[in-house]
Amino acid sequence: MMLRYAAPGLAALSLLAAPAGASDLTALSDQERDAFGAEVRQYLLENPEVIVEAINILEQRQAEAEALADEELVAAKADELFNDGYSWVGGNPDGDVTLVEFMDYRCGFCRRAVPEVDQVLKEDGNIRLVIKEFPILGEASMISSRFAIATKQVAGDDAYKQVHDALMAYDGDVNDTALRRIGEGLGLDVEPILAAMEGEAVTQQIARTRALAQELKISGTPTFVLDSEMLRGYLPADRMLDLVNEIRNDRG
């Protein structure tokens, strides 16, 4: 028996929305199936906003699923993320919220994020910052990270922060001459740092951070981890501060 439609698309949509078993499209004849397909097509042509609505719902569900998966990854790797024992820690070391940043010195968006992160730390005052050296943009990135890490190992945290800031602002070629100029300009004894750059300790730290990033499915910079949330990409300060407040509110 041919399907009858009271209004364009309504019967077709009711079939799609019906519980499993209530209607079986495979039981339709070829003629009925063609008619059904024509009605669905006509309805969508007359009501294209339905397609947009469906896509929006799908994207929302995918985003929610990805956020949940990220939270599970962060929970599984919390110690390595927040307390690895080698990454530089700044902001308020005793802060109630930790912000982790995977960064690359040659990354334009990482550079854009510098004043945003500084603003967040200044305005809030209770955020702990962890910097993850994640050189992924070529040789200059790797050399810069090796120099920064070696500086921390040889000269300490304060020297690292100075070098980190200088490298984030530096636009020239990265070579021994440039690194000496940067280090000496900061009053550092550069030779021991240069000697340590290719050492196993530096290599192992970079390898461990890369392995962690791979496990967390991080492939770009900057990537932030804020408490349990993964924030992939650049974020302005006001958005980060809003997220910090949401985290504290959720804790009660």
C-alpha positions, 0 to 999 in steps of 0.5 A: 500500500502506498504511503500517504502524506498529510503534509510535506515531510511530516510523515517522513520525519515521523518515520525517522523519529519513531522508536526502533521497530515501529517502522521498518524502511526495509519493508517498503516497496521500491515505489514507497521508498522512492516516495519517502526519499522524495518527501524527505528531500522536499522537506529539507529543501523547504526547511534548510534550517533543520540541517543547520540545527542538526549540524549544530547539535552534532558539533555540540555532542562531538565537542562534549565528547572531546572535552570529556575525553580530554578530562580523562586524559588529564586525570590519567597524566596529572602527576606528569602535567602538574608536578613533573619535577623539572618544568619551570613553575611560576605565578603563585607556586601555592596557587589553588589553580594550576595553568600548564602551557605547552609552548614553542619559542617560534610559535606566533600564537605563543608569543601573542599569549605571553601578555595574556598569561601575564595578565591572568597571573597579575589579576588573579594572584592565585594561579600556579603556572607550569611551562612545558618546553615543546619545540615542534617548529623546526631546528630554531625551536629545538635550539631555543628550548635546549638553551632555555632548559640548560639555563634552568639546569645550570643557573636556576629558575630565575635565570630560566625565566629571564632567558624564556622571556628573551627568547619569546621576544627574539626574532632573529636567527638562533645560533651560538652567537645570538644565544651568547648575546642573549645570555651575556645581556642578562649577566649570565655565564653562558659557556656552561649553559652552551656546554649543557645544551646537548647533554642527556639531561636536556634531551631526556626532558624534551623527550619526556614532554614530547611523549606526554604531549603525544599521550595527551593528543597535543599536536600544536602550540600553545596548548593549555591545561587549566585544572582538568580542562584542555584548552587547545590554542590561543585564549585571551586573558578574560576568557582564561579568567572566566574559566578559572572562576568557573573552576572555583565555583564548581569546586564550591 
